[in-house]
Structures are given as C-alpha cells and as structure tokens.
C-alpha cells in the first residue's frame, strides 16, 4: 500500500516549527502534547527518518525534517485553498486574552470590528490578569493578548494609551491627617507600583486598606467606601463610583497587543489596528 501524508500530522509539523516546540504547538492547535508528538511520529514513519532532534532545551529540524516542512506547507496551502474554493471551510478559532480593566466597555466594540475585519475567524476571549496573560502567550494558550502597562512605557510599540484615574465611592470622606486608604489588586499587578510611586513622589502618606483578586472585588471594595483605587479610564465609570478629588494627577497607561510565537503577522496587525480604533473612539 502506498504511503500517505495525512493533513492533521502535517499541520502539527508546521505548528511545531512555527510555535517553536511541542507544548506551544499543542496549545495553538487545541490538542494534547502527546497527540502532536504522535502526529510527528506518523510523518517520520512515512519518510523513514527523524524529523526533529533535541538541542539543549529546544529542538532543531533535521535536513529531512526541513524538507518535509517545506512540502507540508505547500500541501496545507493547497488543501486549504481547495476547501475554501469548495465552500467547505469552517471559521478558525482565534483566542484573544484581555485584562479585566475596561473589558466591559472595550470588548463589545472590539468584537464588532473584528467580526467585520476577520470574517473567517471565530473569536474566543479569555479575561485574566496581566501576568497570567503573559504566561498564556508564552505557553501558546492564547493566540494574542491585549495587555496593560501601568507605567506607560514602550509607547512606540503601544496600540494606544489610556488615562489613569483615581476613583472612589461618591460618599467617601477622607480625613486630611490620616493616611490615604488604598484599594489595590493583589500581587502581581501592573498598577500597584505606579500608584505607590505617584503618591510617594507627592509626599502623600498612604496605607493599603484592601487587596482584591479581581476587578469585581475591587469595584465592590471601593464602592463600599474602603478607599480609593487607581484604574485606567475607558468609557464610563460603574454606578456608585466617581473620580476622587484632591489627589495627585496620574499618568497614562500603555495598551499593548502581544502575539504568541508563530502567529500570522497580518492577523496580529489586524487586531492591533482594531484596538487602536476602539481606543480612539473611546477618547
């Protein structure tokens, strides 16, 4: 019986090359790592030689592996074009990570824009903290992530900036001689150090009144009058909250779009442009 190069193993082969390893490839393909490894063994069984060798903690393709990779890309491109021409394609999944800050006011507009600009994709969003999103990108669990840099650095590569604002409950009354009560996210958080630095630079004494694990908890703590919080302002404040008066002015935070290893640069650029448009409309 003639040997056959099946599509799924070839797709795993390309993903390993594009993502830089088995774990990331498995996450990008939404498969188990053992399934990806089995796929490559199937291709090796057909060609009769190893495709990949270990090199330290990484991998390198053998000469046969590089030749198989070139053919895999050609076969997959022809296969996908044929499905598209026959109207038999299904929308590919695009997993987008985003921080909780502003998700309630930003994602609705972003989803609408992306549906228009990426009609061949279906979107799945994952809301999490900055540090968790960075880990998800590294591990290939999300295709890209919209992240927040509270220090406002790396403006050159940012999709935009958002204003940071001190917020409080409408009924909060601060005593001038007492330390300023702060409501902050628990570590790690990209907004903690900027908040502390602003107050310290202006000689404002403060103390942490509440630490919260998520955005809803932080809103609840501020709304109940436990203290003030520093948050990025995208759209309107939730009910019961208002800008805190009499505090030092805050800087801006950078919004960055980061992609996993091997992501299509055009896809990343499309999402980046959509985020820029959403932020511009929110100004």
Backbone as CSV, one residue per row, in Angstrom:
resi,resn,N_x,N_y,N_z,CA_x,CA_y,CA_z,C_x,C_y,C_z
1,UNK,0.851,-1.204,0.000,0.000,0.000,0.000,0.878,1.243,0.000
2,UNK,0.533,2.217,-0.811,1.325,3.442,-0.905,1.252,4.231,0.393
3,UNK,2.357,4.891,0.734,2.410,5.733,1.925,1.595,7.010,1.691
4,UNK,1.015,7.528,2.773,0.161,8.709,2.677,0.584,9.709,3.753
5,UNK,0.686,10.966,3.365,0.930,12.061,4.318,-0.424,12.700,4.643
6,UNK,-0.942,12.406,5.820,-2.245,12.937,6.218,-2.143,14.407,6.611
7,UNK,-3.266,15.085,6.479,-3.298,16.520,6.712,-3.030,16.874,8.175
8,UNK,-3.693,16.201,9.117,-3.545,16.560,10.536,-2.103,16.444,11.016
9,UNK,-1.371,15.347,10.720,0.034,15.303,11.119,0.882,16.392,10.475
10,UNK,0.600,16.714,9.220,1.353,17.786,8.566,1.084,19.127,9.243
11,UNK,-0.160,19.334,9.672,-0.485,20.592,10.358,0.250,20.673,11.696
12,UNK,0.387,19.547,12.379,1.141,19.530,13.637,2.621,19.816,13.378
13,UNK,3.144,19.268,12.286,4.546,19.506,11.941,4.809,20.991,11.732
14,UNK,3.949,21.643,10.995,4.102,23.084,10.737,3.937,23.883,12.031
15,UNK,3.000,23.474,12.873,2.777,24.194,14.131,3.989,24.101,15.045
16,UNK,4.638,22.945,15.089,5.843,22.795,15.911,6.929,23.749,15.424
17,UNK,7.055,23.869,14.111,8.052,24.788,13.557,7.701,26.242,13.848
18,UNK,6.435,26.605,13.639,6.026,27.999,13.805,5.990,28.426,15.271
19,UNK,5.624,27.500,16.152,5.465,27.839,17.571,6.726,27.576,18.380
20,UNK,7.682,26.901,17.800,8.947,26.704,18.486,8.966,25.565,19.482
21,UNK,8.044,24.624,19.387,8.062,23.498,20.315,6.735,22.773,20.349
22,UNK,6.743,21.611,20.993,5.555,20.757,21.038,4.456,21.349,21.915
23,UNK,4.848,21.884,23.073,3.841,22.390,24.015,3.059,23.552,23.401
24,UNK,3.771,24.512,22.834,3.103,25.658,22.224,2.282,25.237,21.008
25,UNK,2.817,24.308,20.231,2.071,23.831,19.060,0.769,23.171,19.491
26,UNK,0.835,22.368,20.555,-0.370,21.698,21.043,-1.412,22.716,21.486
27,UNK,-0.959,23.763,22.197,-1.899,24.785,22.647,-2.513,25.518,21.459
28,UNK,-1.695,25.834,20.452,-2.203,26.565,19.284,-3.201,25.729,18.491
29,UNK,-2.996,24.419,18.459,-3.882,23.534,17.696,-5.036,23.004,18.546
30,UNK,-5.012,23.327,19.854,-6.022,22.826,20.792,-6.015,21.299,20.827
31,UNK,-4.792,20.748,20.873,-4.577,19.315,21.004,-3.729,19.053,22.244
32,UNK,-3.627,17.793,22.634,-2.694,17.436,23.692,-1.286,17.356,23.117
33,UNK,-0.296,17.518,23.987,1.083,17.438,23.524,1.391,16.034,22.994
34,UNK,0.814,15.020,23.617,1.047,13.646,23.153,0.466,13.426,21.755
35,UNK,-0.657,14.107,21.462,-1.245,13.977,20.126,-0.329,14.583,19.070
36,UNK,0.269,15.737,19.379,1.199,16.364,18.434,2.414,15.474,18.232
37,UNK,2.951,14.922,19.324,4.104,14.025,19.215,3.768,12.809,18.358
38,UNK,2.582,12.248,18.541,2.163,11.102,17.749,2.039,11.471,16.271
39,UNK,1.546,12.686,16.000,1.446,13.133,14.611,2.819,13.165,13.939
40,UNK,3.803,13.694,14.663,5.140,13.763,14.056,5.733,12.373,13.860
41,UNK,5.432,11.451,14.770,5.921,10.080,14.593,5.291,9.443,13.354
42,UNK,4.053,9.807,13.065,3.396,9.276,11.865,4.072,9.787,10.596
43,UNK,4.461,11.069,10.602,5.177,11.598,9.438,6.543,10.934,9.323
44,UNK,7.209,10.746,10.465,8.520,10.079,10.444,8.405,8.652,9.924
45,UNK,7.291,7.981,10.267,7.100,6.617,9.785,6.966,6.574,8.266
46,UNK,6.386,7.628,7.690,6.228,7.691,6.241,7.558,7.975,5.557
47,UNK,8.305,8.966,6.063,9.557,9.374,5.394,10.714,8.471,5.780
48,UNK,10.589,7.758,6.900,11.613,6.795,7.277,12.819,7.365,7.988
49,UNK,12.769,8.631,8.390,13.899,9.250,9.082,13.381,10.222,10.138
50,UNK,14.201,10.516,11.166,13.795,11.506,12.170,13.641,12.890,11.547
51,UNK,12.670,13.633,12.056,12.419,14.996,11.572,12.995,16.052,12.496
52,UNK,13.107,15.708,13.784,13.493,16.692,14.801,14.514,16.065,15.727
53,UNK,15.455,16.900,16.180,16.423,16.483,17.171,16.395,17.447,18.344
54,UNK,16.680,16.952,19.527,16.778,17.804,20.697,18.077,18.586,20.654
55,UNK,18.002,19.858,21.070,19.190,20.711,21.139,19.091,21.523,22.421
56,UNK,19.746,21.029,23.484,19.595,21.681,24.782,18.156,21.536,25.242
57,UNK,17.527,22.671,25.550,16.123,22.655,25.945,15.184,22.838,24.759
58,UNK,15.759,23.079,23.580,14.942,23.308,22.403,15.010,22.152,21.424
59,UNK,14.559,22.411,20.213,14.561,21.411,19.155,15.111,22.033,17.887
60,UNK,15.652,21.185,17.014,16.077,21.624,15.679,15.577,20.598,14.676
61,UNK,15.265,21.065,13.477,14.816,20.164,12.420,16.031,19.561,11.713
62,UNK,15.935,18.279,11.438,16.970,17.626,10.647,16.839,18.079,9.185
63,UNK,17.784,17.679,8.381,17.703,18.034,6.953,16.437,17.444,6.338
64,UNK,16.130,16.217,6.697,14.888,15.602,6.201,13.678,16.328,6.774
65,UNK,13.778,16.746,8.029,12.675,17.472,8.647,12.391,18.785,7.952
66,UNK,13.451,19.512,7.566,13.259,20.772,6.854,12.629,20.538,5.482
67,UNK,13.040,19.449,4.826,12.450,19.130,3.518,10.975,18.769,3.683
68,UNK,10.667,17.981,4.734,9.271,17.617,4.992,8.444,18.839,5.348
69,UNK,9.055,19.783,6.064,8.354,21.006,6.455,7.982,21.836,5.234
70,UNK,8.913,21.943,4.273,8.615,22.708,3.053,7.445,22.068,2.298
71,UNK,7.460,20.743,2.163,6.364,20.065,1.477,5.059,20.194,2.265
72,UNK,5.141,20.145,3.588,3.937,20.255,4.414,3.257,21.601,4.196
73,UNK,4.044,22.655,4.153,3.466,23.990,3.935,2.780,24.063,2.566
74,UNK,3.409,23.492,1.551,2.827,23.511,0.204,1.533,22.706,0.161
75,UNK,1.544,21.510,0.768,0.359,20.650,0.770,-0.786,21.309,1.527
76,UNK,-0.494,21.876,2.711,-1.541,22.503,3.519,-2.130,23.727,2.818
77,UNK,-1.272,24.502,2.162,-1.773,25.673,1.446,-2.732,25.250,0.331
78,UNK,-2.354,24.213,-0.423,-3.227,23.722,-1.499,-4.511,23.129,-0.925
79,UNK,-4.381,22.388,0.158,-5.549,21.783,0.806,-6.533,22.853,1.270
80,UNK,-6.023,23.891,1.938,-6.896,24.936,2.471,-7.528,25.766,1.363
81,UNK,-6.766,25.996,0.277,-7.336,26.731,-0.863,-8.460,25.928,-1.496
82,UNK,-8.285,24.617,-1.585,-9.323,23.771,-2.176,-10.594,23.802,-1.337
83,UNK,-10.454,23.691,-0.022,-11.619,23.757,0.850,-12.326,25.105,0.733
84,UNK,-11.526,26.159,0.651,-12.111,27.496,0.538,-12.862,27.645,-0.781
85,UNK,-12.284,27.125,-1.859,-12.919,27.228,-3.175,-14.210,26.420,-3.227
86,UNK,-14.253,25.342,-2.485,-15.437,24.481,-2.463,-16.462,24.922,-1.419
87,UNK,-16.142,25.980,-0.682,-17.051,26.467,0.342,-17.179,25.531,1.524
88,UNK,-16.129,24.760,1.786,-16.197,23.749,2.843,-15.369,24.123,4.075
89,UNK,-14.917,25.355,4.155,-14.083,25.754,5.288,-14.952,26.153,6.480
90,UNK,-14.432,25.936,7.657,-15.053,26.399,8.885,-14.211,27.522,9.468
91,UNK,-14.858,28.492,10.125,-14.074,29.588,10.715,-13.048,29.060,11.709
92,UNK,-11.829,29.559,11.618,-10.778,29.158,12.544,-10.936,29.913,13.856
93,UNK,-10.581,29.257,14.942,-10.705,29.847,16.264,-9.539,30.801,16.525
94,UNK,-9.860,31.990,17.008,-8.857,32.967,17.423,-9.080,33.252,18.905
95,UNK,-8.128,32.861,19.730,-8.249,33.051,21.172,-7.521,34.325,21.575
96,UNK,-8.271,35.264,22.133,-7.735,36.576,22.483,-7.801,36.757,23.994
97,UNK,-6.682,37.033,24.592,-6.635,37.344,26.012,-6.762,38.845,26.222
98,UNK,-7.366,39.221,27.317,-7.518,40.646,27.635,-7.560,40.815,29.150
99,UNK,-7.047,41.934,29.613,-7.138,42.219,31.042,-8.581,42.598,31.381
100,UNK,-8.901,42.481,32.650,-10.251,42.823,33.086,-10.517,44.325,32.983
101,UNK,-9.466,45.134,33.131,-9.656,46.583,33.097,-10.284,47.012,31.779
102,UNK,-11.418,47.554,31.819,-12.044,48.088,30.618,-12.643,47.044,29.708
103,UNK,-12.602,45.761,30.107,-13.147,44.730,29.230,-14.629,44.941,28.979
104,UNK,-15.330,45.389,30.027,-16.773,45.562,29.894,-17.147,46.676,28.926
105,UNK,-16.249,47.629,28.715,-16.563,48.723,27.795,-15.775,48.642,26.495
106,UNK,-14.735,47.795,26.448,-13.878,47.739,25.273,-14.195,46.549,24.375
107,UNK,-14.520,45.404,24.967,-14.649,44.192,24.172,-15.856,44.196,23.255
108,UNK,-16.916,44.860,23.650,-18.095,44.903,22.776,-17.756,45.569,21.447
109,UNK,-17.105,46.725,21.512,-16.706,47.410,20.284,-15.659,46.639,19.510
110,UNK,-14.708,46.033,20.231,-13.639,45.284,19.573,-14.191,44.059,18.855
111,UNK,-15.115,43.356,19.491,-15.695,42.166,18.869,-16.399,42.517,17.570
112,UNK,-17.155,43.629,17.554,-17.844,44.040,16.343,-16.889,44.355,15.208
113,UNK,-15.802,45.060,15.529,-14.821,45.398,14.496,-14.139,44.145,13.952
114,UNK,-13.761,43.234,14.849,-13.041,42.040,14.414,-13.930,41.120,13.585
115,UNK,-15.212,41.080,13.882,-16.114,40.261,13.069,-16.181,40.778,11.638
116,UNK,-16.101,42.092,11.479,-16.116,42.682,10.141,-14.793,42.457,9.415
117,UNK,-13.684,42.590,10.142,-12.357,42.536,9.519,-11.794,41.125,9.421
118,UNK,-12.311,40.212,10.259,-11.836,38.827,10.234,-13.051,37.893,10.116
119,UNK,-13.753,37.948,8.999,-14.980,37.140,8.863,-14.726,35.637,8.855
120,UNK,-13.474,35.225,8.586,-13.163,33.798,8.548,-12.696,33.285,9.897
121,UNK,-12.839,34.086,10.944,-12.409,33.678,12.288,-13.590,33.730,13.254
122,UNK,-13.574,32.803,14.200,-14.488,32.914,15.337,-13.657,33.227,16.570
123,UNK,-14.143,34.146,17.374,-13.375,34.667,18.495,-13.760,33.998,19.805
124,UNK,-12.742,33.748,20.609,-12.957,33.325,21.993,-12.063,34.217,22.865
125,UNK,-12.674,34.830,23.880,-11.924,35.748,24.740,-11.610,35.095,26.079
126,UNK,-10.439,35.411,26.588,-10.014,34.935,27.906,-9.607,36.146,28.736
127,UNK,-10.365,36.423,29.801,-10.090,37.578,30.652,-9.266,37.140,31.842
128,UNK,-8.161,37.861,32.083,-7.275,37.462,33.162,-6.390,38.634,33.547
129,UNK,-5.520,38.416,34.518,-4.569,39.423,34.947,-3.397,39.474,33.973
130,UNK,-2.684,40.603,33.967,-1.573,40.803,33.044,-0.552,39.662,33.095
131,UNK,-0.116,39.308,34.300,0.935,38.306,34.442,0.470,36.948,33.936
132,UNK,-0.806,36.627,34.147,-1.345,35.359,33.657,-1.441,35.357,32.137
133,UNK,-1.792,36.508,31.564,-1.863,36.603,30.110,-0.480,36.457,29.480
134,UNK,0.535,37.046,30.110,1.897,36.908,29.597,2.313,35.441,29.595
135,UNK,1.951,34.713,30.641,2.258,33.288,30.706,1.476,32.519,29.646
136,UNK,0.225,32.921,29.411,-0.596,32.244,28.402,-0.031,32.437,27.001
137,UNK,0.508,33.624,26.730,1.150,33.866,25.436,2.381,32.986,25.295
138,UNK,3.193,32.947,26.337,4.419,32.156,26.318,4.124,30.677,26.084
139,UNK,3.053,30.179,26.693,2.708,28.765,26.578,1.828,28.460,25.364
140,UNK,1.425,29.511,24.635,0.592,29.305,23.457,-0.853,29.022,23.767
141,UNK,-1.312,29.357,24.979,-2.697,29.099,25.361,-3.650,30.123,24.755
142,UNK,-3.135,31.293,24.401,-3.901,32.289,23.662,-3.099,32.667,22.430
143,UNK,-3.795,33.081,21.384,-3.096,33.492,20.165,-2.461,34.865,20.328
144,UNK,-3.161,35.736,21.014,-2.636,37.069,21.279,-3.329,37.620,22.511
145,UNK,-2.792,38.683,23.052,-3.375,39.266,24.263,-3.274,40.783,24.204
146,UNK,-4.307,41.418,24.732,-4.349,42.878,24.866,-3.991,43.177,26.311
147,UNK,-2.817,43.781,26.510,-2.258,43.911,27.838,-2.104,45.377,28.217
148,UNK,-1.958,45.602,29.507,-1.866,46.958,30.041,-0.530,47.135,30.741
149,UNK,0.167,48.215,30.415,1.399,48.583,31.112,1.113,49.826,31.929
150,UNK,0.932,49.636,33.237,0.552,50.746,34.091,1.591,51.843,34.188
151,UNK,2.861,51.505,33.905,3.918,52.510,33.962,3.933,53.392,32.719
152,UNK,3.200,52.985,31.685,3.131,53.800,30.472,4.373,53.766,29.620
153,UNK,5.194,52.736,29.772,6.419,52.627,28.990,6.135,52.021,27.618
154,UNK,7.168,51.953,26.788,7.082,51.346,25.458,5.961,51.971,24.629
155,UNK,5.897,53.299,24.631,4.858,53.987,23.857,5.007,53.733,22.359
156,UNK,6.249,53.506,21.906,6.476,53.345,20.475,5.749,52.113,19.926
157,UNK,5.652,51.056,20.745,5.014,49.822,20.291,3.597,49.663,20.821
158,UNK,3.093,50.673,21.492,1.759,50.581,22.087,0.680,50.812,21.036
159,UNK,-0.451,50.147,21.240,-1.609,50.376,20.370,-2.316,51.670,20.734
160,UNK,-2.054,52.155,21.916,-2.662,53.397,22.379,-2.378,53.593,23.853
161,UNK,-2.865,54.670,24.388,-2.713,54.952,25.810,-4.090,55.239,26.397
162,UNK,-4.227,54.928,27.674,-5.448,55.248,28.395,-5.076,56.035,29.643
163,UNK,-5.940,56.924,30.021,-5.693,57.769,31.190,-5.954,56.980,32.458
164,UNK,-5.037,57.105,33.420,-5.250,56.515,34.733,-5.974,57.535,35.619
165,UNK,-6.878,57.065,36.412,-7.725,57.948,37.219,-7.898,57.365,38.616
166,UNK,-7.788,58.235,39.634,-8.137,57.836,40.985,-9.663,57.800,41.082
167,UNK,-10.195,56.707,41.618,-11.647,56.610,41.757,-12.006,56.312,43.213
168,UNK,-13.212,56.683,43.577,-13.691,56.449,44.943,-15.207,56.289,44.920
169,UNK,-15.758,55.947,46.075,-17.219,55.965,46.228,-17.684,57.416,46.307
170,UNK,-18.895,57.653,45.877,-19.422,59.020,45.904,-19.534,59.554,47.332
171,UNK,-19.675,58.657,48.296,-19.878,59.077,49.684,-18.592,59.050,50.503
172,UNK,-17.440,58.741,49.874,-16.196,58.619,50.637,-15.765,59.978,51.188
173,UNK,-15.426,59.998,52.463,-14.934,61.206,53.110,-13.553,60.911,53.687
174,UNK,-12.543,61.647,53.236,-11.162,61.424,53.668,-10.765,62.473,54.701
175,UNK,-10.107,62.017,55.747,-9.601,62.931,56.762,-8.185,63.343,56.376
176,UNK,-7.889,64.646,56.360,-6.616,65.123,55.828,-5.390,64.610,56.567
177,UNK,-5.487,64.304,57.857,-4.307,63.884,58.617,-4.098,62.370,58.592
178,UNK,-5.065,61.622,58.098,-4.936,60.167,58.055,-4.264,59.726,56.757
179,UNK,-3.558,58.586,56.794,-3.005,58.055,55.537,-4.132,57.771,54.540
180,UNK,-3.834,57.965,53.268,-4.816,57.722,52.226,-5.079,56.214,52.130
181,UNK,-6.331,55.771,52.299,-6.620,54.333,52.189,-6.677,53.903,50.718
182,UNK,-5.912,52.885,50.388,-5.840,52.409,49.003,-6.517,51.055,48.868
183,UNK,-7.226,50.894,47.764,-7.746,49.593,47.354,-6.941,49.172,46.132
184,UNK,-6.259,48.036,46.221,-5.353,47.614,45.153,-5.609,46.152,44.803
185,UNK,-5.132,45.772,43.616,-5.127,44.365,43.257,-4.012,43.665,44.019
186,UNK,-4.209,42.400,44.335,-3.151,41.618,44.952,-2.016,41.414,43.949
187,UNK,-0.832,41.151,44.462,0.322,40.918,43.599,0.115,39.654,42.761
188,UNK,0.682,39.616,41.558,1.345,40.718,40.852,0.325,41.571,40.110
189,UNK,0.600,42.881,40.026,-0.323,43.804,39.369,0.477,44.948,38.770
190,UNK,0.135,45.316,37.547,0.876,46.365,36.848,0.518,47.765,37.317
191,UNK,-0.514,47.898,38.174,-0.950,49.222,38.622,-0.516,49.551,40.042
192,UNK,-0.046,48.581,40.785,0.329,48.835,42.184,1.492,49.825,42.278
193,UNK,2.599,49.500,41.627,3.792,50.350,41.745,3.568,51.755,41.204
194,UNK,2.876,51.923,40.048,2.581,53.288,39.609,1.777,54.073,40.640
195,UNK,0.808,53.438,41.286,0.011,54.130,42.308,0.883,54.545,43.480
196,UNK,1.711,53.622,43.957,2.587,53.941,45.087,3.555,55.061,44.720
197,UNK,4.126,54.995,43.501,5.125,55.979,43.089,4.521,57.376,42.994
198,UNK,3.302,57.485,42.455,2.654,58.796,42.332,2.486,59.432,43.707
199,UNK,2.006,58.657,44.660,1.755,59.196,45.997,3.064,59.541,46.710
200,UNK,4.052,58.676,46.581,5.339,58.932,47.239,6.030,60.155,46.645
201,UNK,5.935,60.330,45.341,6.564,61.489,44.701,5.925,62.805,45.126
202,UNK,4.686,62.744,45.581,3.982,63.950,46.019,3.865,64.026,47.545
203,UNK,4.589,63.141,48.233,4.607,63.196,49.687,3.274,62.861,50.339
204,UNK,2.469,62.020,49.693,1.168,61.639,50.240,1.308,60.317,50.993
205,UNK,1.040,60.336,52.287,1.078,59.102,53.067,-0.119,58.221,52.713
206,UNK,0.111,56.909,52.665,-0.974,56.005,52.284,-0.826,54.688,53.025
207,UNK,-1.894,53.923,53.012,-1.875,52.570,53.529,-2.838,51.725,52.706
208,UNK,-2.538,50.441,52.584,-3.417,49.545,51.829,-4.588,49.157,52.724
209,UNK,-5.779,49.527,52.277,-6.982,49.224,53.041,-7.623,47.915,52.604
210,UNK,-7.403,47.538,51.335,-7.991,46.291,50.830,-7.190,45.818,49.626
211,UNK,-6.988,44.521,49.543,-6.384,43.880,48.380,-7.421,42.962,47.746
212,UNK,-7.502,43.006,46.424,-8.561,42.268,45.722,-7.948,41.390,44.633
213,UNK,-8.581,40.258,44.390,-8.075,39.333,43.393,-8.615,39.565,42.004
214,UNK,-9.724,40.307,41.883,-10.290,40.555,40.559,-10.957,41.930,40.536
215,UNK,-11.401,42.311,39.343,-11.936,43.657,39.150,-13.258,43.847,39.874
216,UNK,-14.123,42.839,39.876,-15.404,42.993,40.556,-15.209,43.189,42.053
217,UNK,-14.237,42.491,42.622,-13.950,42.674,44.038,-13.401,44.053,44.341
218,UNK,-12.567,44.568,43.439,-12.021,45.904,43.641,-13.132,46.956,43.564
219,UNK,-14.010,46.830,42.568,-15.133,47.763,42.471,-15.977,47.729,43.745
220,UNK,-16.231,46.519,44.259,-17.064,46.390,45.453,-16.396,47.046,46.658
221,UNK,-15.083,46.870,46.785,-14.366,47.458,47.916,-14.385,48.980,47.851
222,UNK,-14.170,49.531,46.652,-14.191,50.992,46.508,-15.607,51.516,46.727
223,UNK,-16.587,50.846,46.160,-17.979,51.287,46.282,-18.447,51.286,47.743
224,UNK,-17.895,50.381,48.533,-18.297,50.306,49.936,-17.577,51.322,50.814
225,UNK,-16.656,52.102,50.211,-16.002,53.171,50.951,-14.729,52.789,51.654
226,UNK,-14.124,51.647,51.267,-12.885,51.235,51.936,-11.695,52.102,51.552
227,UNK,-11.738,52.723,50.379,-10.621,53.561,49.964,-10.720,53.946,48.506
228,UNK,-9.612,54.464,47.975,-9.542,54.892,46.577,-8.694,53.896,45.800
229,UNK,-8.882,53.863,44.497,-8.122,52.960,43.636,-7.682,53.718,42.389
230,UNK,-6.588,53.249,41.807,-6.094,53.808,40.549,-6.429,52.822,39.435
231,UNK,-7.200,53.295,38.451,-7.639,52.423,37.365,-7.555,53.156,36.029
232,UNK,-7.394,52.417,34.933,-7.454,53.039,33.611,-8.889,53.403,33.274
233,UNK,-9.063,54.545,32.670,-10.401,55.018,32.327,-10.678,54.801,30.843
234,UNK,-11.530,53.830,30.555,-12.003,53.586,29.200,-13.523,53.585,29.288
235,UNK,-14.138,54.607,28.773,-15.590,54.695,28.881,-16.025,55.261,30.221
236,UNK,-17.236,54.896,30.640,-17.826,55.466,31.848,-17.497,54.616,33.074
237,UNK,-17.503,55.280,34.236,-17.311,54.562,35.493,-18.569,53.779,35.853
238,UNK,-18.416,52.656,36.547,-19.604,51.911,37.018,-20.417,52.757,37.992
239,UNK,-21.669,52.402,38.150,-22.552,53.115,39.076,-21.976,53.114,40.487
240,UNK,-22.119,54.229,41.158,-21.665,54.345,42.532,-20.231,54.794,42.688
241,UNK,-19.506,54.926,41.578,-18.107,55.349,41.626,-17.939,56.677,40.909
242,UNK,-16.922,57.427,41.330,-16.666,58.732,40.722,-15.178,59.031,40.826
243,UNK,-14.684,59.998,40.045,-13.283,60.396,40.194,-13.025,60.936,41.593
244,UNK,-11.913,60.519,42.186,-11.544,61.009,43.512,-10.900,62.385,43.379
245,UNK,-11.315,63.316,44.185,-10.819,64.692,44.116,-9.631,64.902,45.063
246,UNK,-8.786,65.868,44.692,-7.715,66.299,45.580,-6.498,65.404,45.620
247,UNK,-6.360,64.482,44.694,-5.207,63.585,44.681,-4.248,63.977,43.558
248,UNK,-2.970,63.588,43.670,-2.002,63.944,42.619,-2.436,63.403,41.261
249,UNK,-2.150,64.144,40.202,-2.524,63.660,38.864,-1.788,62.371,38.529
250,UNK,-2.487,61.492,37.805,-1.896,60.211,37.410,-1.413,60.282,35.967
251,UNK,-0.525,59.368,35.633,-0.014,59.324,34.266,-0.923,58.475,33.390
252,UNK,-0.460,58.156,32.194,-1.209,57.301,31.280,-0.631,55.892,31.278
253,UNK,-1.446,54.933,30.954,-1.005,53.548,30.805,-0.978,53.189,29.326
254,UNK,-0.047,52.333,28.951,0.056,51.872,27.570,-0.756,50.598,27.379
255,UNK,-1.430,50.500,26.242,-2.146,49.283,25.863,-1.339,48.602,24.765
256,UNK,-0.961,47.354,25.002,-0.087,46.630,24.086,-0.780,45.369,23.587
257,UNK,-0.594,45.058,22.313,-1.093,43.811,21.746,0.109,42.912,21.490
258,UNK,0.120,41.750,22.141,1.229,40.814,22.028,0.726,39.485,21.474
259,UNK,1.494,38.872,20.572,1.101,37.609,19.965,2.016,36.471,20.376
260,UNK,1.500,35.264,20.327,2.299,34.076,20.619,3.318,33.849,19.505
261,UNK,4.281,32.998,19.774,5.264,32.620,18.764,4.556,31.961,17.588
262,UNK,4.886,32.403,16.387,4.339,31.791,15.187,3.028,32.368,14.697
263,UNK,2.477,33.368,15.390,1.214,33.943,14.943,1.403,34.665,13.615
264,UNK,0.400,34.632,12.781,0.433,35.319,11.487,0.587,36.822,11.735
265,UNK,1.648,37.452,11.210,1.853,38.888,11.436,0.687,39.741,10.938
266,UNK,0.054,39.342,9.836,-1.089,40.105,9.321,-2.269,40.033,10.295
267,UNK,-2.458,38.868,10.903,-3.526,38.710,11.885,-3.272,39.589,13.108
268,UNK,-2.033,39.587,13.573,-1.670,40.424,14.719,-1.867,41.896,14.394
269,UNK,-1.482,42.291,13.183,-1.627,43.687,12.772,-3.100,44.089,12.683
270,UNK,-3.955,43.171,12.252,-5.389,43.465,12.156,-5.985,43.722,13.531
271,UNK,-5.627,42.875,14.510,-6.144,43.061,15.861,-5.575,44.334,16.475
272,UNK,-4.309,44.594,16.238,-3.689,45.817,16.754,-4.408,47.055,16.217
273,UNK,-4.710,47.064,14.915,-5.409,48.208,14.316,-6.815,48.342,14.901
274,UNK,-7.469,47.212,15.163,-8.816,47.266,15.760,-8.770,47.846,17.158
275,UNK,-7.765,47.451,17.945,-7.626,48.008,19.303,-7.366,49.512,19.244
276,UNK,-6.525,49.924,18.299,-6.261,51.360,18.137,-7.558,52.123,17.833
277,UNK,-8.383,51.560,16.964,-9.628,52.226,16.593,-10.592,52.311,17.779
278,UNK,-10.671,51.237,18.576,-11.546,51.236,19.740,-11.087,52.283,20.765
279,UNK,-9.774,52.345,20.984,-9.251,53.321,21.949,-9.461,54.752,21.454
280,UNK,-9.290,54.954,20.153,-9.501,56.298,19.599,-10.967,56.729,19.733
281,UNK,-11.885,55.778,19.547,-13.301,56.096,19.658,-13.715,56.371,21.108
282,UNK,-12.945,55.785,22.056,-13.281,55.954,23.474,-12.778,57.273,24.036
283,UNK,-11.866,57.960,23.306,-11.323,59.243,23.799,-12.414,60.295,23.888
